[in-house]
Amino acid sequence: MQKYGYLEQYNFDIQRQLPAGFFADVAYAGSHGVHLEQSNTNINQIPDSFIAGAASQYAAGAPVTIGQHVCPPPSHMHHVSVQPEPSWRLGPTGLIQGQLDRPYPQYSGLNLNAFGCCESNYNSLQATVTRRFQSGGTILVSYTNAKLMSNTDTLTSWLEGEPQAAWEPCKIGTTSRASVSLLARYPAAPGSQLRARSALWAR
């Protein structure tokens, strides 16, 4: 059954008026993506336990079990109506043990497209300090520290049989950002109205 994705958002904000014209704002903002779609999810990989066992056998110089030929093939392999694999791989002379260890041994690769299997988790701390001057100028200092975790856009997500195994920081987005902005008033020319000037620095 197809699960449609959705996003949960939540935040908490504290504001405080400080002496000398300062104003502070500290906030937490987060979100949680549920049932996010991922394309080309391979659900027919050889389980990790067999791969780990094969690595140990290879390191010890022993024959690798998942690479051994199986002849004749199991009886259930003779009743597969759709056999997309070449006959040399699933046939009596080409079948190897590793193929039988797959969840669906009659296929080598089985992918799910637009499968709502994945999640994302965003957390951020946002702090802002504002100072207003009696002359009309304003200075604003802000800082954001954020982290976005996801298993939808990893470089190896298409190899993962279990999407949770690919849970890692997202490749897009900025983890931290600091900015300073200044709004000042000054006379542009004799007799004219005061104009506003601003400068921004961000990293």
C-alpha positions in Angstrom: 0.0 0.0 0.0 1.4 3.4 -1.0 2.1 5.7 1.9 1.9 9.4 1.2 4.6 11.6 2.6 4.0 14.5 5.0 6.0 16.9 7.1 5.7 17.6 10.9 6.9 21.1 12.1 7.4 22.4 15.6 9.1 25.3 17.2 9.7 27.1 20.5 10.6 30.8 20.9 11.8 33.0 23.8 12.0 36.8 23.4 13.3 39.2 26.0 13.7 43.0 26.1 17.1 43.8 27.6 18.6 47.1 29.0 20.3 49.7 26.8 17.9 49.1 23.9 18.8 45.5 23.2 16.3 42.8 22.2 17.1 39.1 22.2 15.3 36.3 20.5 16.2 32.6 20.9 14.3 29.9 19.1 14.3 26.2 18.4 12.8 25.0 15.1 12.5 21.5 13.9 10.7 19.3 11.4 10.2 15.6 10.7 9.6 14.2 7.2 7.6 10.9 7.2 7.2 8.5 4.3 9.4 10.4 2.0 9.8 9.0 -1.5 13.1 7.4 -2.6 13.7 6.1 -6.1 15.5 2.9 -7.1 15.5 1.3 -3.6 17.2 -2.1 -4.0 15.3 -4.7 -1.9 17.0 -7.8 -3.3 20.5 -7.5 -1.9 22.4 -10.3 -0.3 22.0 -9.8 3.5 25.0 -8.1 5.2 25.5 -11.2 7.4 26.4 -13.3 4.3 28.7 -10.5 3.0 30.5 -10.3 6.3 30.9 -14.1 6.4 32.3 -14.0 2.8 34.8 -11.4 3.8 36.0 -13.5 6.7 36.3 -16.6 4.5 38.3 -14.7 1.9 40.7 -13.2 4.5 41.3 -16.7 5.9 42.0 -18.1 2.4 39.0 -20.4 2.5 36.5 -20.9 -0.3 33.8 -18.2 -0.3 30.5 -19.8 0.2 28.3 -17.3 -1.6 30.5 -17.7 -4.7 30.1 -21.5 -4.9 28.1 -23.0 -7.8 24.9 -24.8 -6.9 23.8 -27.7 -9.0 21.1 -28.7 -9.4 19.1 -25.6 -8.4 16.4 -25.8 -5.8 13.0 -27.0 -6.9 11.3 -23.7 -6.5 13.6 -22.2 -9.1 12.0 -24.4 -11.8 8.6 -22.9 -11.3 9.4 -19.3 -11.9 7.2 -18.0 -14.7 9.2 -14.7 -15.2 12.9 -15.1 -15.3 14.6 -11.8 -16.2 18.0 -13.1 -15.3 20.2 -14.6 -18.1 20.2 -18.4 -18.2 23.9 -18.6 -17.5 23.3 -17.0 -14.0 20.2 -18.8 -12.9 20.7 -22.0 -15.0 21.9 -25.3 -13.6 25.5 -24.5 -14.6 25.7 -20.9 -13.5 23.7 -20.7 -10.3 25.7 -19.6 -7.3 24.9 -19.8 -3.6 24.9 -16.0 -3.2 21.9 -15.8 -5.6 19.9 -18.1 -3.3 20.7 -15.9 -0.3 18.8 -13.0 -1.9 15.2 -12.3 -0.6 14.0 -13.0 -4.1 16.4 -15.4 -5.7 14.7 -15.5 -9.1 15.9 -11.9 -9.7 19.3 -10.3 -9.3 18.1 -6.8 -8.9 14.6 -5.7 -7.7 14.0 -2.0 -7.2 11.1 0.0 -5.8 10.5 3.4 -7.4 8.9 6.3 -5.5 8.7 4.1 -2.4 7.6 6.0 0.7 10.2 4.4 2.9 12.3 7.2 4.1 12.4 10.0 6.7 14.2 13.3 7.5 14.9 15.1 10.7 15.7 18.8 11.0 16.8 20.6 14.2 18.0 24.2 14.5 18.9 26.8 17.1 18.3 30.4 16.0 19.5 33.3 18.0 19.0 37.0 17.2 20.1 40.2 19.1 18.8 43.6 17.9 20.0 47.0 19.2 18.0 50.1 18.3 19.6 53.5 18.6 17.9 56.7 19.5 19.2 58.3 16.3 17.2 55.8 14.3 19.9 53.3 13.5 19.6 49.5 14.1 22.1 46.7 14.3 21.0 43.1 14.0 23.2 40.1 14.8 21.9 36.6 14.1 23.2 33.1 14.2 21.7 29.8 13.1 23.1 26.3 13.8 21.2 23.5 12.1 21.4 19.8 11.2 19.4 17.9 8.7 19.5 14.1 8.8 17.9 12.0 6.0 18.1 8.7 4.3 16.6 9.9 1.0 19.5 11.5 -0.8 22.6 9.6 0.3 25.2 8.8 -2.4 24.7 5.1 -1.8 20.9 5.1 -1.0 20.2 3.0 -4.2 22.3 0.2 -2.8 20.6 0.0 0.5 18.2 -2.8 1.2 17.3 -1.2 4.5 17.0 2.6 4.2 17.7 3.1 7.9 21.2 2.0 7.2 21.8 5.1 5.0 20.8 7.6 7.7 23.3 10.4 7.6 23.6 14.2 7.2 21.8 15.6 4.2 24.0 16.7 1.3 22.1 20.0 0.9 21.6 22.9 3.3 23.9 24.9 5.5 24.8 23.7 9.0 25.6 27.2 10.4 25.1 30.8 9.4 26.0 34.1 11.0 25.0 37.5 9.8 25.3 41.1 10.8 23.2 43.9 9.4 23.4 47.6 10.0 20.7 50.1 9.3 22.0 53.7 9.6 20.5 57.1 8.9 22.5 59.9 7.5 21.9 63.1 5.5 22.3 62.6 1.7 22.6 66.3 0.9 22.0 69.6 2.6 18.3 70.1 3.2 17.3 66.7 2.1 15.5 64.0 4.1 17.6 61.4 6.0 18.2 58.2 4.0 18.7 54.7 5.2 21.8 52.7 4.5 22.4 49.0 5.3 25.2 46.6 5.2 25.1 42.8 5.4 27.8 40.3 6.3 27.0 36.6 6.2 28.9 33.4 6.5 
